[in-house]
Amino acid sequence: MRINVYSQELTDEVKLIEKPSNTGVTYSAVQLILHSSDKLHHPPEDDDRSAVTFWLPKSKHRREALALAFENMARMVRNAPDETGLD
């Protein structure tokens, strides 16, 4: 699966999500909130904005691997040529 997020959709909003299941397990995720027109959300507390959600693995080893992947992405973003992308 490939997910494309265009630079115009990016925001600086990141959320930690915790969802308890009916089995007693609580699942955690980090979520990148995407830009969404205010016209789509009535009333204002209606928060069904688009987002990219990364559900976190249980083991510390796999969580650290995910964190390292995000850090590697951040390094690539910072080192990419200035002329790439749109605002």
C-alpha positions as CSV (number, residue, x, y, z in Angstrom):
1,M,0.0,0.0,0.0
2,R,1.2,3.5,-0.8
3,I,-0.2,6.6,0.9
4,N,0.5,10.0,-0.8
5,V,0.2,13.1,1.3
6,Y,0.8,16.4,-0.6
7,S,2.8,19.1,1.1
8,Q,-0.3,21.4,1.0
9,E,-2.1,19.0,3.3
10,L,0.6,18.9,5.9
11,T,0.2,20.6,9.3
12,D,2.4,20.7,12.4
13,E,-0.3,19.0,14.5
14,V,0.6,15.6,15.9
15,K,-1.6,13.7,18.4
16,L,-1.1,10.7,20.7
17,I,-4.2,8.5,20.5
18,E,-5.2,5.8,23.0
19,K,-8.1,3.5,22.3
20,P,-9.3,0.9,24.8
21,S,-10.7,-2.3,23.3
22,N,-13.5,-4.4,24.6
23,T,-10.8,-7.0,25.6
24,G,-9.2,-4.6,28.1
25,V,-6.2,-3.9,25.9
26,T,-5.4,-0.2,25.2
27,Y,-3.9,0.5,21.8
28,S,-1.7,3.6,21.2
29,A,-1.0,5.5,18.0
30,V,0.6,8.7,16.8
31,Q,-1.4,10.7,14.3
32,L,-0.4,13.3,11.8
33,I,-3.4,15.6,11.3
34,L,-3.9,16.9,7.8
35,H,-5.2,20.2,6.6
36,S,-9.0,20.3,6.3
37,S,-11.3,23.1,5.5
38,D,-13.3,24.5,8.4
39,K,-16.4,24.3,6.2
40,L,-16.4,20.5,6.5
41,H,-16.7,20.5,10.3
42,H,-20.0,21.5,11.9
43,P,-20.2,21.9,14.8
44,P,-16.6,22.9,15.6
45,E,-16.1,20.0,18.1
46,D,-16.7,17.6,15.1
47,D,-13.2,16.3,14.7
48,D,-13.3,13.9,11.8
49,R,-10.3,15.5,10.0
50,S,-8.1,13.6,7.7
51,A,-5.1,12.1,9.4
52,V,-2.4,9.5,8.9
53,T,-2.4,7.2,12.0
54,F,0.5,5.0,13.0
55,W,-0.6,2.3,15.4
56,L,2.3,1.6,17.8
57,P,3.8,-1.9,18.2
58,K,3.7,-3.5,21.7
59,S,7.4,-4.4,22.0
60,K,10.0,-1.8,23.0
61,H,12.3,-3.1,20.2
62,R,9.7,-2.5,17.4
63,R,8.7,0.9,18.9
64,E,12.4,2.0,18.8
65,A,12.6,0.7,15.2
66,L,9.6,2.9,14.3
67,A,11.1,5.9,16.1
68,L,14.4,5.5,14.3
69,A,12.5,5.3,11.0
70,F,10.7,8.6,11.8
71,E,14.1,10.2,12.8
72,N,15.6,9.0,9.5
73,M,12.7,10.6,7.6
74,A,13.2,13.8,9.5
75,R,16.9,13.8,8.5
76,M,16.0,13.2,4.9
77,V,13.5,16.1,4.9
78,R,16.1,18.4,6.4
79,N,18.7,17.4,3.8
80,A,16.5,17.3,0.7
81,P,17.3,20.0,-2.0
82,D,15.5,23.3,-1.4
83,E,13.9,23.3,-4.8
84,T,11.8,20.2,-4.2
85,G,8.1,20.2,-3.2
86,L,5.4,22.8,-3.0
87,D,4.1,24.9,-0.2
